[in-house]
Amino acid sequence: MGTLPEKVDDPVLIEIFGMHHHYFEALAADGTSNVLSGFPASAGTYTGRARVMVSAMELFDLEEGEILVTEATSPNWTQAFAIIGACVCDGGGSLTHAATVSREYGIPCVVGTSVATSRITTGDLIEVDGTKGTVTIMERAATA
């Protein structure tokens, strides 16, 4: 896939695609840390169970108070923001859909984590700190 860039200066890549330093650092990390870093898109802290989704077609599974963990959102995801406690996205910056809608609904949001959907599992207890831009996996979901 190539080498990771030392720095990204393009404001479009930063603000829309979320390619800040933390995005690339997470890709290069060994995956053993329970703390993910991203862009602090909407302030506040929330602790709850994660719901990992890859498609808006799964929204019917979402339960009130869960934390939406996904690659990215678009307008067809907006209805979810009325019931979720927080949002975490692999991609995105301050101008993405998830960031903007989270601020409108007043819920914490961290975007640009690059690896949230691969490191977090549905049912994990996580803390989203939308002020600091961190997501902490506090307890892993029980496995069958």
N, C-alpha and C positions, 0 to 999 in steps of 0.2 A: 504494500500500500504506500510505500514511500517513507520519508523521514518526517518527523513532526517539525513544524516551523518554530523558530525561536520566538517570533513575535508576529502578530497580525495587526496591521494598522488600518485596514479598510473598514470604515464605519458601518458599511452594509453587512459585512461578515460578522462584525461585533454585535451590533444592535438588533439585527434581524435574525441572524443564524446563531448567535450566541457563542461565537468562537473566541472567547476570552482565554486567557492563560489557563484557567482552571479546567476548561473543556479538554485541552490537550494533555494537561497533567493527569487527569483521570484516565485518559486512554492509555497513558504510559505506566500507570500504577499497577502494582501486583495484585490488586483486588482483595487484599486481606483486611483493609480498614473498614470499620463500621460507619465511618463518617464520609459522606460524599460532599463535594463542594460544587457550587454552581453560581449563577448570577442571582442576587437578591432582587427578585422581580416585584414582590408585594410584601410589605412589612407585616410582622407578627409571628407568633409561634403557635404551633398546634401539634398535639400528639394524638395519634389514632392509628387505626389499622389501614394498611395499604390495599389498594385495589389496582393491580397492574392491568392495563388495557392497551390493545394495539389497534383497535378499530372502534369507531363510534357505534357500530352495530352491537357492541357489548354493553352499551349504556344501561340497558334494562337490568343488568346485574348489579349496578352500583347501588349501595345502600347509604342512607343518610349518615353523615359524619365521617365517612371513609375519606382517605386521602387518595386522590386520583394520581396514578403514576403512569405516564405515557411518553411516547416519543415526542409528540407535539399535539396541539389542538387546533381546530379551525371552527368557523361559525356553527357548524352542526353539533359541536360539543357544548355549546353555551348553556343548554338546559341543565347540564350536570353541575354547573357552578352554583346553582341555587341550593344544592343539598350537600355538596362536599365540604370537608373541613379545611382542606388545603390541596395544593396542586404541585406536582413535581414533573418536570419534563427533561428528556434527554437533550433536546435542542432548544434553541431560542435565546433571545435577548430581551431587552426592555420594551421593544416595540412589537413583540409577537402577540398572537391572540391570547394565549394562556396568561401572559403577564398583564395585559390590558384588562381582560375580563376579571382576573383575580383582584386587581385594584378596585374595579367597579363594585365587586361584591364584598370587598373588605376581608378577603381571606389570604392567608400566607401563601406565597408561591416562590419556588426556586426553579429556575430554568437553566438550560445549558450544562447539565450535569454530565452529559455524554454517555453515562453508563447506568442510570437509575433502573431502567427496565431490565437490565441483565443482572443487577446486583440485589434488587428488591423483589420479593415474592409476595403475591397476594396473601394477606393475613399477617404479614410482618407488622410488628408495632414499631412505628417510626415517629420521629419528631422532625417537623419542618420548621426551620427558622428562616423566615423570609426576610428578616432584617440583616442577618449575617450571611445568608446564602448557603446554609448548610442543611444537610439531611442526615440524621443519625438513626441507624438501625439499632433499636433498643432491645428488641426481642424477636427472634426468628419464629415464624409460624410453625405450629406443630405439623409434622408430616404424618401421613397415614401409613 
